[in-house]
Amino acid sequence: RTTMKFSFASSAAALGLLLLHRTSAATPPRSHELDGTYTFDHFVEDFDKHYDAPDERAERERIFNANLRMILEHNDAYYSKKNANLKGEGANENNAKRPTHTLGMNRFADLEHHEIHKGYFKHSHAAFRQQQQKEGAEMSITSVARSLVADEGVGIGKDHRMDLPFQLDDVSTLPYQVDWRKEGVVTPVKDQGMCGSCWAFASAAVLESHIAMRTGTLFDLSPQELVSCVPNPHVCGGTGGCAGATAELAFHYVAGSQGIVQEYQAGYSSYYGESG
């Protein structure tokens, strides 16, 4: 079976022909759509939640309701003060304290703050530990990286710096802020789950945005292809797949393999820590 990939050499017109549409399932309400009518039953259905006992379900519903109230109060402060400014009421003290972001609904809404995992620690992945044991490493990659940027130890001297292949504009010439979301060149936030695939998601996101800026077409590319296929023979940033790699390896792979498939062609299957 032949799988179509996005090729950097393709024209914008050809790119459009590669993009296939698919029907997506119902999704939870966005922040501006969320209100008090959204119930715990809606949440359970939207995020396919399952609880082992009635007591657990009751406790999760209590936590959900508390989190929902917090979300709605936060969003109300954002939207009400934003609308006040748009009506020309001026930037009074309250408006100046308007939140700079909105909150939405996700699968963590039935958890207390202390229960939410703070990120994936790739050093805990079995493949990463096995590689360290194989090499008899006395220092973790993290400790090596820290020593590189420290004032003492290995240090990064001038001999290790590279000249940039472009000129930097003076900061005074740059805009005060840039929100690429408003330009339509970034895809929605994704969830890597229990796989150390941050490098794959970041690399896919960079490609998505630069392709969109160049062609005007925003693709949703497949981090899974990178997790499953990018070789990492020199153990850069980890041992590959869910045990870590680097953006440079991802870009090298994409450039040498006639592109990368889209998310609907190779959906994410490494959520629970298997590289696939």
SVG drawing of the C-alpha trace seen along z (x, -y; Angstrom):
<svg xmlns="http://www.w3.org/2000/svg" viewBox="-28 -55 66 58">
<polyline fill="none" stroke="black" stroke-width="0.4" points="0.0,0.0 1.3,-3.4 1.1,-6.1 1.1,-9.7 3.6,-12.0 4.0,-15.7 7.0,-16.7 8.8,-20.0 9.3,-20.2 5.5,-20.2 3.8,-23.3 1.0,-24.9 -1.6,-23.6 -0.3,-20.1 -0.3,-20.3 -4.0,-21.0 -4.6,-17.8 -2.9,-15.7 -5.1,-16.9 -8.0,-14.6 -11.0,-15.5 -12.3,-13.3 -15.3,-13.5 -14.3,-13.9 -16.3,-12.9 -18.0,-15.3 -15.6,-17.3 -15.9,-19.0 -17.0,-22.7 -14.3,-25.3 -13.8,-27.9 -16.2,-30.4 -18.8,-27.7 -18.5,-26.3 -21.2,-27.2 -23.1,-25.8 -25.1,-23.4 -22.0,-21.2 -22.5,-18.4 -20.4,-15.6 -22.3,-13.1 -21.2,-15.1 -17.6,-15.0 -17.7,-11.3 -19.0,-10.7 -16.7,-13.2 -13.5,-11.8 -14.6,-8.1 -14.2,-8.1 -14.7,-4.9 -14.8,-4.6 -14.4,-1.4 -17.0,-2.1 -19.9,-4.5 -17.9,-6.2 -15.1,-7.0 -17.5,-8.3 -19.1,-10.6 -15.8,-11.9 -14.7,-12.6 -18.0,-14.4 -17.4,-16.6 -13.9,-17.5 -15.2,-18.1 -17.9,-20.5 -15.4,-22.5 -13.0,-22.7 -15.9,-23.7 -16.9,-26.5 -13.3,-27.7 -13.1,-27.6 -16.4,-29.4 -15.4,-32.2 -12.0,-32.6 -13.6,-32.8 -16.3,-35.1 -13.6,-37.5 -11.8,-37.2 -14.8,-37.8 -16.7,-40.3 -13.7,-42.6 -12.7,-42.1 -16.2,-43.2 -16.0,-46.2 -12.8,-47.3 -14.4,-46.8 -17.3,-49.0 -14.9,-51.8 -15.2,-51.8 -11.5,-52.4 -8.7,-50.5 -9.7,-50.8 -8.0,-48.9 -10.3,-45.9 -9.8,-45.7 -6.1,-45.9 -6.3,-42.7 -8.2,-40.8 -6.9,-37.3 -4.7,-37.0 -6.1,-33.5 -9.2,-31.4 -9.6,-27.9 -11.2,-24.9 -12.3,-21.4 -10.0,-18.5 -9.6,-15.0 -7.9,-16.3 -11.1,-18.1 -11.9,-15.2 -8.5,-15.4 -7.2,-17.5 -4.2,-19.7 -1.8,-17.5 -2.9,-14.4 -2.0,-15.9 1.3,-14.5 3.7,-17.4 5.3,-16.0 6.8,-12.9 10.2,-11.9 11.9,-10.0 14.6,-8.8 12.0,-6.5 11.4,-4.7 12.8,-1.2 14.7,-1.6 16.4,-4.7 17.6,-3.0 18.7,0.1 20.9,-2.0 22.5,-3.8 23.2,-0.5 24.6,0.9 27.0,-2.0 27.8,-2.0 27.1,-5.7 27.8,-7.3 26.2,-10.6 22.7,-11.0 22.1,-13.0 20.4,-15.7 23.4,-16.1 25.7,-16.3 23.5,-19.0 23.5,-21.0 27.3,-20.8 27.5,-22.1 25.7,-25.3 27.2,-25.8 29.9,-28.3 32.1,-25.4 32.7,-21.9 32.7,-21.3 31.3,-24.7 30.5,-25.9 33.4,-28.0 33.7,-30.2 35.2,-27.4 32.0,-25.5 29.7,-28.3 28.6,-28.5 27.8,-31.6 24.2,-31.9 23.5,-31.5 21.4,-34.7 21.5,-38.2 19.5,-39.2 17.4,-42.3 17.8,-44.8 15.2,-44.1 13.9,-47.7 12.6,-46.8 10.6,-43.8 6.8,-43.9 5.8,-44.1 4.1,-40.7 3.3,-38.0 0.4,-35.5 0.8,-32.9 -2.5,-31.4 -4.2,-34.5 -2.3,-33.9 -3.7,-30.4 -0.3,-28.7 -0.5,-26.5 -2.5,-23.4 -4.3,-22.7 -2.5,-21.6 -1.8,-17.8 -1.1,-15.3 1.9,-13.0 0.6,-10.9 3.0,-8.6 5.5,-8.5 8.7,-10.6 7.8,-11.9 8.0,-15.7 10.7,-15.9 8.4,-14.4 5.4,-16.7 7.7,-19.7 9.3,-18.8 5.9,-18.1 4.6,-21.5 7.6,-23.3 7.1,-21.7 3.4,-22.4 3.9,-26.1 6.7,-26.7 4.8,-24.9 1.7,-27.0 3.7,-30.2 5.3,-29.3 2.2,-27.8 -0.8,-29.1 -2.0,-25.5 -2.0,-24.2 -1.4,-20.5 -1.9,-18.3 1.3,-16.1 1.9,-12.8 4.2,-12.7 3.7,-9.0 5.7,-8.5 8.6,-10.2 8.3,-8.2 8.1,-5.0 10.6,-5.6 13.3,-8.1 16.6,-6.3 18.7,-7.3 21.9,-5.3 24.1,-7.7 21.6,-8.0 21.0,-11.7 18.5,-13.0 17.6,-9.5 17.4,-6.1 14.7,-6.9 10.9,-6.6 9.3,-7.0 12.7,-7.1 13.7,-10.4 15.4,-11.9 16.0,-15.4 14.4,-17.7 17.5,-17.6 17.1,-13.9 13.4,-14.3 14.1,-17.0 16.9,-14.9 14.6,-11.9 11.8,-14.0 14.2,-15.6 15.5,-12.2 12.3,-10.2 10.2,-12.2 8.3,-13.9 5.9,-13.0 2.4,-11.6 -0.5,-13.4 -2.2,-12.6 -5.2,-10.9 -2.8,-8.6 -0.8,-7.6 -2.7,-8.4 -0.9,-8.6 -0.7,-5.2 2.1,-5.6 0.1,-7.3 0.7,-4.5 4.5,-4.5 5.0,-2.0 7.0,-3.5 4.9,-1.7"/>
</svg>
